[in-house]
Amino acid sequence: MSKWPIGVFASIDAGLGVKLEVAQELGVPTIQLHAPEQATRTPENAEKFLARLQELGIELTAVFGGFEGESYADIPTVCETVGLVPAATRAARTREMKEIADFAKLLKCEVVALHLGFVPHDTESPLYQEVLEVTRDICNHCQANGQRLHLETGQESADGLLQFIQDVGCDNLFVNFDPANMILYGTGEPIEALKKIGKYVRSIHCKDATWAANPGQEWGAEVPLGAGDVGMENYLRTLNELGYDGPLTIEREIPQEPERQKAEIGGAVRLLEELRAKVL
Ligand code: MG
């Protein structure tokens, strides 16, 4: 794989990514995949999907776990519903996350990723210890599969995330850096955060957003790539300085407007191609 192949976040039957055909139409050589529904995660389907990828000349670079009942409606709802932090769903979701890792292995994919949820800031709290435990449990499962686990950024500050990764203490735990999430959740200036956690960044999202009037209390707004406050050229220059050479995966989740989604991702592909030529 050459440095910085462009990618797009894709879905089969779950999640908000684009269909494989759209990735192909846009000429994108890599995808990250939202894990399909449980009924779809069979060995037969894995084989079919792999064959389809090969036919389209697309490489799968990560499988993202997601769970029923998660809602990103507003920040408090994310706290209550997302990832492995909520206690009521933790055991079932941990089991499912391991199944997703096993499905990713069938797809010959060495990277499994997820939104862990809001990790408590108080590192002495029992909940913080529980979240450490469950993360170690999944890291160990991935390790046995020969996989890494990438945590999506946004819900934690860079310092909080660094602390958390060190406290987990597993050497297959890394970061999927999403600069727009830092703005959407109001957890810090993205480029500064990227520099802090750079050594853990093994995959990234190319997504853009504008700051909320009251960051951290309300959502910022997700906008087309290049139209927000991330600063795409600076983002790519910083990734280059850090020695990041993985895919540039575009994430634009407006599946309710498929034509607009495709057009905006097309625009993002052109922007990234232009900036890549300029920066590299
Ligand atoms: Mg993301």
Boltz pocket constraint, residues with backbone or C-beta under 6 A from the ligand:
constraints:
  - pocket:
      binder: B
      contacts: [[A, 152], [A, 153], [A, 178], [A, 181], [A, 205], [A, 207], [A, 251]]
      max_distance: 6.0
